[in-house]
Structures are given as C-alpha cells and as structure tokens.
Amino acid sequence: MNFRRAQNGNDAVSRVLTRTIPAEGHHVLDEQSFHRMISLERKRSERSHNSFLLVLLDAAGPSPSYENGQTLGKILSALSIATRETDVTGWYKHEATVGVLLTEIATGERNSIVSRVLTRIGGSLRSQLTFEQFRQISISFHLFPEDWKQDTQLPPSNPTLYPDLFKLDNSKSTYRLVKRVLDIGGSLLLLILCAPIFSFIALTIKLTSVGPVLFRQARIGQYGIPFAMWKFRSMHANNDASNHKEYVKQLIAGKALPQFSNGDGTGVYKITNDSRITRVGAWLRRSSLDELPQLVNVLKGEMSLVGPRPPVLYEVEAYDLWHRRRLLEAKPGITGLWQVSGRNRVRFDDMVRLDLAYAKTWSPWLDVKILLRTPRAVIDGAH
C-alpha cells in the first residue's frame, strides 16, 4: 500500500513537471548528465582559472506530491526566464533539487556574482510562485574553485561540488571495504613484525641527536581534511623550513632543477645535502624506514597502505587548481604508484598524473601489485 502511494506520488510529480516546463525553455538535464556537466566544468575551470557558480533550489517535501511537482515545475519556468542561454539547468537530485550552472565567471566577479544571481532568480521566482511556495524553497550557492587558504588550516572541500566523486565512492563500496580490510590487516601485521625494528630505530635516534624519537606533522588528507601524520624524526629539532618551502614552490611551478648527488647521472627532484637532516635521519630516509609510524595513521583510517603521499599545508597553497584533484580522488597512502614508478626522479606534474591515474584505475589487485613492487623501489632508491 505504501509503495503504491509513493508510486502514485511520483507519477503526479512527473505529470505536473511535463505540463509546466516551457516548451521553448532551457533544456533540463537528467541527474546523471548534470553531475557529469559539473565534473566537466571543474576541469574547464582548472584550465581557464575562471570560476563557475552552482545554484541549487530545493522545494521537495518529505515525499513526492502533486504540490511539490507544481512548485518544481514553476521553478523550472522561472529559471528559463532568469538564466542565460549558456547556463546549464538540470536535476541535481531527480525531481527534488534543481541545479543551475553559471559558467565562465571572471575572478573579479566572484564577490558580486552571488548577490546579482540571487536578485535575478529571486525576482523571477516571486513572479511565478505563491508566497507559500516561495517560502518553502531552499536556495544555496556554491562557487568553484573554493578558497582553500584560510588562516592556518584548510577547510574540507565542499562535497556539493563533487557529486560524481561521491557517487563513484558509493559504486565502489565493496572494493573500499576490501581496501579497508587490507589496510587494517596489513598495518597490524607490519606493526607486530616491525616491533624490533621500531625499538632499534628509536634507540638509535635517541643516542645520536637531541629531540623526540617521533615527529608529528600536520598533513592534508582526502577532501582537504588535515590530520597529524607520524614519522621517525630524521631532522635536527627546531630546524628552519624556509629553504624547503621555497624549493617546494619552485618544484610545483616546474622551475626546480634536478639535483645530482648519486654519481650515476640520475637527477632527483628533492633537496640533497640538506643540513637539517641528521646522519641517522639520512639513512632512515634512504631506506624509507622513517615512514613506518604511519602504520598507526593507516590503522586509524587517516591513510591507506597505498595512495598519494599526503602534502604539507604550504605545498597545497602552491598547487595549481588541477593538482588539488590528487587530494580529492583517493585517500593518502604510505606507498603508491609514484613511489614504484620513479619516486623523486619524476617531475611534480608527472607525480600528480600518476596519482590521478591510480585513483582512476584503482582496485584491490592494483594495491597488492604496488605493495609487492614497493620493497624493490625502496632498495633502488637507497642506492
């Protein structure tokens, strides 16, 4: 009986929308196509550095009804009047939330565009709707790109602007469960097996330099959410990071030159002969043993065994727009496709492309293959 009533409600909404959408109005995209359009606009914005505005209008009640259908139909009529031909209208949520994409917004317009759009759309809605219908509408505005620079920590990304990514996460829910089981089982096993190594490294660090054994550093995780990442301390305490910050900016901008220090003619994109690093720390870094405490981050769910390396805040602040995708499309990891495909011998842009390729083709089997290739990559990198 309840199913039949819901079905009748859906039919009523569809009949009302069919009658009220203007014949010569803007074409209304279905939910899947509209989400795809949001994804394409993000990529266009990354190239052009122009912004776009996503406007969402929600008039859906707790269940489908004839009245909701009438309101949504009138909203679509109002939008066909208030929006430009180049704007894109579609269902953000099928027959519940209407979305409008206003594209190619110049940087100087960002501060004024929301008020202008609200005035234009609001006026059109008032002319089409009753006061009670207008009062029930919820309108929200979402600008892309988001401003990730805010005081000393990044805000999480606005999930509304990434419906395609969250749908992809849901479609791979079984794979993600397998990945999480692999992360928990693998990190627990390695923590047990490496306990003697942990003790040896801790003692060596304590005997050879002043400062704590472990180093806790703020890193940026998936969706821009900060977390505390653990490493064995490989640097002198209270060091100056200004040189590293400047080098990172040059590296991301593609202006850093490879450093030659191995005597084999192979250049690496990192600071060599870094005075901040202790003698023991240099060995820990070459062998990647300084990364072992991150198994705790994996166990807590902040990282995965396999994924992009989590960056520090000042690195993200230097990112181009498209670089941010490496933080959105996969959880950070201890090892990854970049580490087993060249590590520091790869330019920054190529590293990001490897991270994005991993996110696009990810599967539990790919994780296993990367984990199996990691020891060889560590050995090669240590020479």
C-alpha positions as a printed NumPy array, in Angstrom:
array([[  0.   ,   0.   ,   0.   ],
       [  2.809,   2.434,   0.911],
       [  4.713,   1.545,  -2.261],
       [  1.594,   2.184,  -4.379],
       [  1.037,   5.56 ,  -2.714],
       [  4.691,   6.561,  -3.325],
       [  4.435,   5.422,  -6.934],
       [  1.272,   7.464,  -7.431],
       [  3.075,  10.472,  -5.905],
       [  5.962,  10.091,  -8.324],
       [  3.566,   9.856, -11.251],
       [  1.82 ,  13.022, -10.109],
       [  5.102,  14.914,  -9.913],
       [  6.136,  13.725, -13.378],
       [  2.77 ,  14.729, -14.897],
       [  2.967,  18.218, -13.366],
       [  6.572,  18.743, -14.485],
       [  5.735,  17.616, -18.009],
       [  2.944,  20.172, -18.231],
       [  4.801,  23.096, -16.62 ],
       [  8.271,  23.016, -18.241],
       [  8.203,  25.659, -21.001],
       [  8.315,  24.154, -24.475],
       [ 10.942,  26.691, -25.575],
       [ 12.735,  26.961, -22.228],
       [ 16.154,  25.694, -21.335],
       [ 16.728,  22.001, -21.735],
       [ 16.731,  20.311, -18.309],
       [ 19.448,  17.673, -17.95 ],
       [ 18.805,  14.451, -16.084],
       [ 20.669,  13.849, -12.825],
       [ 23.498,  11.778, -14.289],
       [ 24.11 ,  14.203, -17.159],
       [ 24.028,  17.215, -14.832],
       [ 26.554,  15.653, -12.466],
       [ 28.748,  14.89 , -15.472],
       [ 28.473,  18.533, -16.538],
       [ 29.622,  19.683, -13.071],
       [ 32.671,  17.43 , -13.42 ],
       [ 33.48 ,  18.859, -16.877],
       [ 33.093,  22.438, -15.634],
       [ 35.539,  21.753, -12.803],
       [ 38.111,  20.59 , -15.359],
       [ 37.454,  23.609, -17.607],
       [ 37.879,  25.886, -14.613],
       [ 41.183,  24.212, -13.79 ],
       [ 42.469,  25.148, -17.252],
       [ 40.946,  28.617, -17.625],
       [ 41.193,  29.653, -13.935],
       [ 37.716,  31.16 , -14.325],
       [ 35.073,  30.313, -11.745],
       [ 31.639,  28.821, -12.019],
       [ 28.649,  29.076,  -9.71 ],
       [ 26.358,  26.178,  -8.858],
       [ 22.903,  27.297,  -7.66 ],
       [ 20.668,  24.675,  -6.049],
       [ 16.941,  25.151,  -5.478],
       [ 15.239,  22.58 ,  -3.3  ],
       [ 11.463,  22.523,  -2.936],
       [ 10.934,  18.822,  -2.274],
       [  8.878,  17.751,   0.694],
       [  9.35 ,  14.563,   2.722],
       [  7.564,  12.561,  -0.019],
       [  6.568,  13.135,  -3.669],
       [  3.285,  15.008,  -4.071],
       [  1.27 ,  16.906,  -6.611],
       [  2.044,  20.196,  -4.768],
       [  5.801,  19.545,  -4.87 ],
       [  5.527,  18.809,  -8.563],
       [  3.71 ,  22.09 ,  -9.159],
       [  6.38 ,  24.045,  -7.253],
       [  9.274,  22.363,  -9.051],
       [  7.605,  22.937, -12.404],
       [  7.199,  26.635, -11.655],
       [ 10.834,  26.821, -10.535],
       [ 11.908,  25.445, -13.902],
       [  9.71 ,  28.003, -15.669],
       [ 11.2  ,  30.815, -13.585],
       [ 14.753,  29.635, -14.294],
       [ 14.14 ,  29.569, -18.043],
       [ 13.382,  33.293, -17.762],
       [ 16.113,  34.294, -15.295],
       [ 19.106,  32.387, -16.688],
       [ 21.243,  32.864, -19.788],
       [ 21.227,  30.537, -22.759],
       [ 24.771,  29.497, -21.881],
       [ 23.771,  28.493, -18.341],
       [ 23.061,  24.815, -17.726],
       [ 19.931,  23.675, -15.892],
       [ 19.438,  20.134, -14.631],
       [ 18.388,  17.846, -11.833],
       [ 20.968,  17.792,  -9.063],
       [ 18.655,  15.33 ,  -7.331],
       [ 15.986,  13.832,  -9.57 ],
       [ 12.633,  15.638,  -9.228],
       [ 13.71 ,  17.073,  -5.876],
       [ 16.554,  19.59 ,  -6.321],
       [ 17.056,  21.774,  -9.388],
       [ 20.56 ,  22.992, -10.218],
       [ 21.881,  25.786, -12.417],
       [ 25.492,  26.108, -13.574],
       [ 26.612,  29.67 , -14.343],
       [ 29.924,  29.308, -16.133],
       [ 32.928,  31.449, -17.122],
       [ 32.843,  33.811, -14.145],
       [ 35.879,  36.081, -14.142],
       [ 37.939,  36.325, -10.962],
       [ 36.853,  39.909, -10.329],
       [ 33.182,  38.926, -10.385],
       [ 33.341,  36.34 ,  -7.594],
       [ 32.41 ,  38.763,  -4.813],
       [ 29.372,  40.21 ,  -6.57 ],
       [ 28.021,  37.302,  -8.61 ],
       [ 26.042,  35.659,  -5.797],
       [ 24.06 ,  38.782,  -4.921],
       [ 23.353,  39.513,  -8.599],
       [ 22.176,  35.974,  -9.294],
       [ 20.062,  35.903,  -6.136],
       [ 18.34 ,  39.139,  -7.158],
       [ 17.668,  37.917, -10.708],
       [ 16.47 ,  34.401,  -9.837],
       [ 14.634,  35.547,  -6.724],
       [ 12.651,  38.122,  -8.695],
       [ 11.684,  35.55 , -11.319],
       [ 10.629,  33.031,  -8.666],
       [  8.428,  35.591,  -6.896],
       [  6.613,  36.289, -10.139],
       [  5.915,  32.589, -10.72 ],
       [  5.207,  31.26 ,  -7.217],
       [  2.739,  31.959,  -4.454],
       [  4.151,  33.368,  -1.231],
       [  3.777,  29.992,   0.495],
       [  5.554,  28.154,  -2.335],
       [  8.382,  30.713,  -2.401],
       [  8.796,  30.47 ,   1.373],
       [  9.357,  26.717,   1.172],
       [ 12.226,  26.948,  -1.342],
       [ 15.771,  26.474,  -0.089],
       [ 18.411,  28.184,  -2.266],
       [ 22.157,  27.569,  -1.876],
       [ 25.185,  28.885,  -3.761],
       [ 28.466,  27.018,  -4.34 ],
       [ 31.45 ,  28.719,  -6.01 ],
       [ 34.265,  26.809,  -7.68 ],
       [ 37.187,  26.924,  -7.167],
       [ 36.927,  27.052,  -3.413],
       [ 39.304,  29.179,  -1.378],
       [ 41.472,  26.642,   0.432],
       [ 43.625,  29.279,   2.119],
       [ 42.075,  30.07 ,   5.474],
       [ 44.248,  31.005,   8.426],
       [ 46.447,  28.04 ,   9.322],
       [ 44.382,  25.076,   8.163],
       [ 42.424,  24.101,   5.111],
       [ 38.675,  23.729,   5.161],
       [ 37.295,  20.459,   3.856],
       [ 36.244,  20.584,   0.223],
       [ 32.591,  21.337,  -0.44 ],
       [ 31.117,  17.894,  -1.289],
       [ 28.229,  19.537,  -3.171],
       [ 30.647,  20.44 ,  -5.971],
       [ 31.811,  16.822,  -6.351],
       [ 28.682,  14.663,  -6.709],
       [ 30.392,  12.476,  -9.31 ],
       [ 33.249,  11.595,  -6.944],
       [ 30.945,  10.673,  -4.09 ],
       [ 28.817,   8.565,  -6.421],
       [ 31.985,   6.811,  -7.576],
       [ 32.889,   6.119,  -3.943],
       [ 29.47 ,   4.564,  -3.377],
       [ 29.701,   2.459,  -6.542],
       [ 32.995,   1.006,  -5.287],
       [ 31.737,   0.353,  -1.755],
       [ 32.686,  -3.341,  -1.904],
       [ 36.169,  -2.52 ,  -3.179],
       [ 36.568,   0.119,  -0.473],
       [ 35.602,  -2.422,   2.179],
       [ 38.24 ,  -4.816,   0.808],
       [ 40.786,  -1.977,   0.807],
       [ 39.98 ,  -1.124,   4.424],
       [ 40.302,  -4.766,   5.488],
       [ 43.656,  -4.925,   3.666],
       [ 44.773,  -1.713,   5.399],
       [ 43.809,  -2.922,   8.889],
       [ 45.228,  -6.417,   8.442],
       [ 48.391,  -5.222,   6.725],
       [ 49.151,  -2.424,   9.204],
       [ 48.563,  -4.673,  12.241],
       [ 50.789,  -7.405,  10.798],
       [ 53.566,  -4.96 ,   9.934],
       [ 53.377,  -3.271,  13.355],
       [ 53.872,  -6.661,  15.022],
       [ 56.636,  -7.822,  12.685],
       [ 58.463,  -4.488,  12.791],
       [ 58.341,  -4.064,  16.588],
       [ 62.062,  -4.948,  16.995],
       [ 62.947,  -2.522,  14.177],
       [ 60.897,   0.199,  15.897],
       [ 62.854,  -0.313,  19.11 ],
       [ 66.219,  -0.281,  17.333],
       [ 65.407,   2.904,  15.372],
       [ 64.072,   4.66 ,  18.466],
       [ 67.226,   3.858,  20.436],
       [ 69.491,   4.959,  17.575],
       [ 67.69 ,   8.299,  17.191],
       [ 67.79 ,   8.949,  20.934],
       [ 71.513,   8.202,  21.21 ],
       [ 72.624,  10.279,  18.207],
       [ 70.633,  13.527,  18.372],
       [ 68.698,  15.748,  20.734],
       [ 64.916,  15.679,  20.454],
       [ 61.945,  13.32 ,  20.414],
       [ 62.002,   9.972,  18.65 ],
       [ 58.77 ,  10.595,  16.754],
       [ 57.924,  13.617,  14.628],
       [ 54.288,  14.729,  14.402],
       [ 53.423,  16.885,  11.388],
       [ 50.153,  18.343,  10.093],
       [ 49.352,  16.919,   6.664],
       [ 46.398,  17.369,   4.345],
       [ 44.262,  14.288,   3.779],
       [ 41.443,  13.393,   1.427],
       [ 38.962,  16.207,   0.664],
       [ 41.37 ,  18.732,   2.213],
       [ 40.879,  17.493,   5.782],
       [ 44.023,  17.975,   7.937],
       [ 45.383,  15.207,  10.16 ],
       [ 48.504,  14.561,  12.235],
       [ 50.978,  12.256,  10.453],
       [ 53.685,  10.411,  12.365],
       [ 57.281,   9.734,  11.277],
       [ 60.544,   8.814,  12.944],
       [ 62.413,  12.089,  13.433],
       [ 65.091,  12.401,  10.767],
       [ 65.96 ,  16.088,  11.267],
       [ 67.525,  18.187,  13.977],
       [ 64.945,  19.631,  16.345],
       [ 63.722,  23.212,  15.825],
       [ 65.038,  23.472,  12.255],
       [ 64.224,  26.216,   9.75 ],
       [ 61.931,  25.017,   6.935],
       [ 62.134,  28.202,   4.824],
       [ 64.544,  26.687,   2.265],
       [ 62.307,  23.667,   1.831],
       [ 59.221,  25.848,   1.411],
       [ 60.921,  27.823,  -1.34 ],
       [ 62.137,  24.682,  -3.083],
       [ 58.629,  23.155,  -2.968],
       [ 57.184,  26.26 ,  -4.611],
       [ 59.782,  26.048,  -7.376],
       [ 59.158,  22.309,  -7.788],
       [ 55.393,  22.699,  -8.131],
       [ 55.821,  25.589, -10.558],
       [ 58.068,  23.377, -12.713],
       [ 61.086,  25.63 , -12.174],
       [ 63.17 ,  23.353,  -9.92 ],
       [ 66.217,  21.73 , -11.499],
       [ 67.086,  18.085, -10.742],
       [ 69.833,  17.58 ,  -8.173],
       [ 72.734,  15.227,  -8.997],
       [ 74.293,  13.562,  -5.992],
       [ 74.341,   9.806,  -6.649],
       [ 77.196,   9.78 ,  -9.162],
       [ 75.151,   7.774, -11.644],
       [ 73.999,  10.74 , -13.737],
       [ 70.418,  10.41 , -12.487],
       [ 68.894,  13.611, -11.149],
       [ 66.358,  13.751,  -8.325],
       [ 63.747,  16.399,  -7.556],
       [ 64.457,  16.991,  -3.891],
       [ 66.914,  18.918,  -1.759],
       [ 70.162,  16.977,  -1.476],
       [ 72.743,  17.539,   1.266],
       [ 70.02 ,  19.037,   3.459],
       [ 71.723,  20.39 ,   6.588],
       [ 68.561,  19.841,   8.62 ],
       [ 68.823,  16.052,   8.311],
       [ 70.786,  14.08 ,  10.904],
       [ 73.254,  11.361,   9.962],
       [ 70.863,   8.642,  11.139],
       [ 67.991,  10.52 ,   9.522],
       [ 69.672,  10.347,   6.107],
       [ 69.837,   6.558,   6.406],
       [ 66.213,   6.38 ,   7.569],
       [ 65.074,   8.435,   4.592],
       [ 67.037,   6.46 ,   2.025],
       [ 65.547,   3.232,   3.358],
       [ 62.087,   4.796,   3.927],
       [ 62.114,   3.405,   7.475],
       [ 61.187,   6.85 ,   8.781],
       [ 57.7  ,   6.215,   7.324],
       [ 56.939,   3.151,   9.497],
       [ 54.993,   5.04 ,  12.232],
       [ 52.425,   5.951,   9.571],
       [ 51.089,   2.426,  10.004],
       [ 49.281,   3.918,  13.001],
       [ 47.689,   6.528,  10.685],
       [ 46.584,   3.666,   8.424],
       [ 45.079,   1.796,  11.37 ],
       [ 43.147,   4.944,  12.366],
       [ 41.764,   5.316,   8.832],
       [ 43.511,   8.638,   8.102],
       [ 45.736,   6.992,   5.499],
       [ 45.864,   3.83 ,   3.42 ],
       [ 48.761,   1.489,   2.726],
       [ 48.555,   2.617,  -0.922],
       [ 47.653,   6.09 ,  -2.172],
       [ 49.064,   9.548,  -2.954],
       [ 51.518,  10.994,  -0.454],
       [ 49.807,  13.493,   1.897],
       [ 51.222,  17.019,   1.411],
       [ 52.014,  19.705,   3.965],
       [ 49.931,  22.885,   4.064],
       [ 52.419,  25.159,   2.296],
       [ 52.685,  22.65 ,  -0.534],
       [ 48.914,  22.701,  -1.124],
       [ 48.892,  26.501,  -1.053],
       [ 51.278,  26.425,  -4.043],
       [ 49.142,  23.943,  -6.012],
       [ 47.637,  24.768,  -9.359],
       [ 43.89 ,  24.022,  -9.438],
       [ 44.236,  20.663, -11.169],
       [ 46.814,  19.497,  -8.626],
       [ 44.108,  19.521,  -5.954],
       [ 42.436,  16.532,  -7.546],
       [ 45.104,  14.234,  -6.081],
       [ 43.658,  15.101,  -2.648],
       [ 40.061,  14.548,  -3.692],
       [ 40.07 ,  11.324,  -5.661],
       [ 41.981,   8.99 ,  -3.32 ],
       [ 42.915,   8.607,   0.34 ],
       [ 46.62 ,   9.342,   1.008],
       [ 48.943,   6.38 ,   1.44 ],
       [ 52.373,   5.264,   2.623],
       [ 53.341,   3.952,  -0.812],
       [ 51.806,   4.457,  -4.228],
       [ 52.12 ,   4.389,  -7.978],
       [ 54.518,   7.359,  -7.857],
       [ 56.885,   5.629,  -5.438],
       [ 57.179,   2.495,  -7.59 ],
       [ 57.4  ,   4.46 , -10.862],
       [ 60.397,   6.671, -10.28 ],
       [ 59.875,   8.373,  -6.94 ],
       [ 61.914,  11.6  ,  -6.69 ],
       [ 63.186,  11.175, -10.259],
       [ 59.748,  12.195, -11.525],
       [ 58.695,  15.829, -12.012],
       [ 55.898,  17.119,  -9.791],
       [ 53.288,  17.338, -12.583],
       [ 54.074,  13.754, -13.599],
       [ 53.742,  12.663,  -9.978],
       [ 50.258,  14.196,  -9.862],
       [ 49.335,  12.453, -13.121],
       [ 50.438,   9.131, -11.621],
       [ 48.301,   9.796,  -8.535],
       [ 45.28 ,  10.596, -10.72 ],
       [ 45.892,   7.506, -12.857],
       [ 45.923,   5.428,  -9.673],
       [ 42.654,   6.972,  -8.466],
       [ 41.   ,   6.321, -11.837],
       [ 42.086,   2.678, -12.191],
       [ 42.2  ,   1.712,  -8.517],
       [ 41.322,  -1.813,  -7.411],
       [ 42.41 ,  -4.082,  -4.546],
       [ 44.554,  -6.06 ,  -7.01 ],
       [ 46.373,  -2.879,  -8.08 ],
       [ 47.086,  -2.152,  -4.399],
       [ 48.571,  -5.624,  -3.971],
       [ 50.785,  -5.173,  -7.05 ],
       [ 52.045,  -1.792,  -5.794],
       [ 52.765,  -3.245,  -2.337],
       [ 54.739,  -6.09 ,  -3.908],
       [ 56.769,  -3.626,  -6.016],
       [ 57.492,  -1.288,  -3.074],
       [ 60.451,  -3.18 ,  -1.481],
       [ 62.335,  -3.162,  -4.796],
       [ 61.588,   0.567,  -5.241],
       [ 62.917,   1.252,  -1.723],
       [ 66.113,  -0.722,  -2.409],
       [ 66.668,   1.06 ,  -5.725],
       [ 66.072,   4.422,  -4.07 ],
       [ 68.526,   3.7  ,  -1.284],
       [ 71.477,   3.47 ,  -3.706]])
